[in-house]
Amino acid sequence: MLGCADARVPVDFVFGQSVNDLFTVRVAGNVLGSECAGSLDYAVEHLASIRLLVVLGHTRCGAVAAAVDAYLNPVGYLGVAANLPLRSIVDALTPAVRGADVALRSVHGDAVAAQPGYRRALTDAAVVIHAALTADVVRQTFTAHLDHVDVAWGVYDLTSRRVGRPGASSWERGLVAAPQGDEQFQALARSLASSAHVADALG
């Protein structure tokens, strides 16, 4: 399990597991750095019980919000640029933020960026896209093990306390298989931008 370091998302409790039932790697923004990839690699290589690798994001993620703020206000990014550890996290999250922005504009038009709830909507959309993108990277990283290990992703909603993803009219529960290819990512981005969750965030 690759999850966020946020204390509001205690992964073992979220999934109703006891201590040591899950092999958990937690880092701000659930970004897949080399150390995290190495930890997952250890689990896959040395723990025979591993059958599923999961990337878990969560709504209202502070790390993603920092990347959103840097994206919306590039001048403000200068303060982050000098902090190399923080910059590495923000930079890793930026592609998801950019993808979320493109998806929201394609569905709602460029005027969506002027809506009061745009920052919140962009943050939560980026959380979902980042989890899916990271799951795809994990899938590609562990291709040699896919005969006995699956890869999935999900988002923990802090409000409903459910793991899933935004659906057309409600929060859809459950983990999702890692997407593959541009078509699956585009379909995910479009459905996300059209979801009730994003509409609610936009106000």
N, C-alpha and C positions, 0 to 999 in steps of 0.2 A: 504494500500500500504506500503510494507516494501522496502525502497530504500536506496541508499547510500547517505552519507552526502556531497558528492562532489558537489561543487557549479555549476559544468558544467551540472548537471542533475537536473534542477528544475522541479520536477515531475508534478506539476499542469500544467505548460506550455507545457511540453512534450506531455501530453495527451489533450491539448487544453481545460483545465478546469479552472474555476474561483476559486478564493480563497474560501475555505470552501466546495468545491464540493467533495473533496477527504479527507479521513482520512489517513494522511500520517505519517509514522514513518521512520525517517532517521537516519542512523548510519553508521560509516565507514565500508565499505565492505558489507553492508546490511546483517550483521550477526544477527542471531536470539538469542540474549541473553535473560535472564529472564525478564528484564525490557521491552524489545521490545515485547516479547510474552505476557506480562501482558497488554501492550497497545492494542495489537490486540484483546486480550480476552475482554477487556473493550468495544471495538468497536462492536464486535460480540454480546456481551451480552446486550448492552444498546442502540445501534443505529439500529433501525428497518430497515433502508434503506440498510444496508450492505448486498450485494449479492455476492461479489467477493473479495477474498483475493489475492493480487498479490505480488510476489517477483520480484523486478526489479534490475538487475545488469547493469553494463555499461562497455564498452570497455576501455582499458587503465586505469583500476582502480588502484589507488596508494596503497590501502590496500592489494589488491591481489598481486600486484607487490612486496610488502614487504614480503609477505608469500612465493612468488616464490624465492626471493633472499635468504631467510632463508633456503629454501629447497635445493637450488643449492649450497649454501655455508654454511654448518652447523656451521662452526667456527664463521661466522658472526652472527649467531643466539644468541650467548652468550651475545651480546650487547642488544638484545631484551629481553632475559630471565629475566634480572633484573628489567625490566619495566613491572610490572604486568598488568596494563591496556592494554598496547600495545600488550603484549604477549597473552592476552586472545583473541584479535582480530586475530592475526597471527595464533594461535593454531586452532581457529575455521575455518580458511580458508585452513589449511594444507591438510585435506582429499581431498578437491577438486583439489588442486595442485597435489597431489599424483595420483589421478584418471586421471587427464589430462596427466601427464607424462607417465603413463602406456598406455593410449590410443594412444598417439603420437608414442611411441616406438612400439606398436603392429602393427600400420599401416605403419609406415615409417622405422622401424628398429632402433636399438640402436644408429646408426650413426647420427640420427636426432639431438641428443643432441649437436653435434659438429657444427651444422649449425649456422651461424651468427645471424639468426632471431629466434633462439630457445627460448630465454627468452621472447620475445614478443609473440610468438605463444603459449608458455606455459601459459603466463599470461591471454591472451584472452580466451584460452580453459578453464582455471580454472574458469574464470568469468562465463562462460556459465554453467559449471558443478556445480559450487557453487549455482547459482540461482536455478537450477533444484533440487539439493539436498535439499536446504532450503525450496523450495515449497513442497517437499515431507514431510519434517518434519512438516511444517505448516498443511498440510493435515492430518497427523496422530494426531497432537495436537488438531485439531478441528473436529475430527471424529463425535462427537455428533451433530455437526451443519451442516453436509454435505447434509442434506435433503433440506436446503435452502441457503447454501453458497458454492460456487465453489472456487477452488484454482488454480491459474495459475502462470506462470513465463514468463519473457522475459528479453532481454538485449537491452539497449539503445546504439546504435552505434554512437559514437561521430562524426564520419566522415560523414555518410549519414543522421544522425539525425532521424533514424528510430528505432522503437522498434520491435524486432523479435529475430531471431537467425541465425547463419551462415547456409546456405544451400549448396547443392552440387556445385552449380555454381554461386549463388548470395545470398544476404541477404534476408531471408524469413521474411516477415512482419507479425506482429500480436503476440498476447500472445499464450502461449502453456499450455495445461493442465498439472498439476503436474504429473510426471512419477510415476509409481508404480512397484516395484519389480526389481530384478536384470536384467532381460532380457531387460526391457525398458531402464534402465540406460546404459547397455552395448551397446544397439543399438544407443542410443544418443551419447555416447562417440565415437563409431566407425564413425558415420556420421560426427561428429564434427571434428575428426582428419583428415577426408578425404575431408573436405569442402574447397571451394576456399578461404575463409577467412583465414584459417590456412595456406594454401599453399602460399598465398600472404605474410603473416607474416614471414614465413620461408625464403622467397626470392627465 
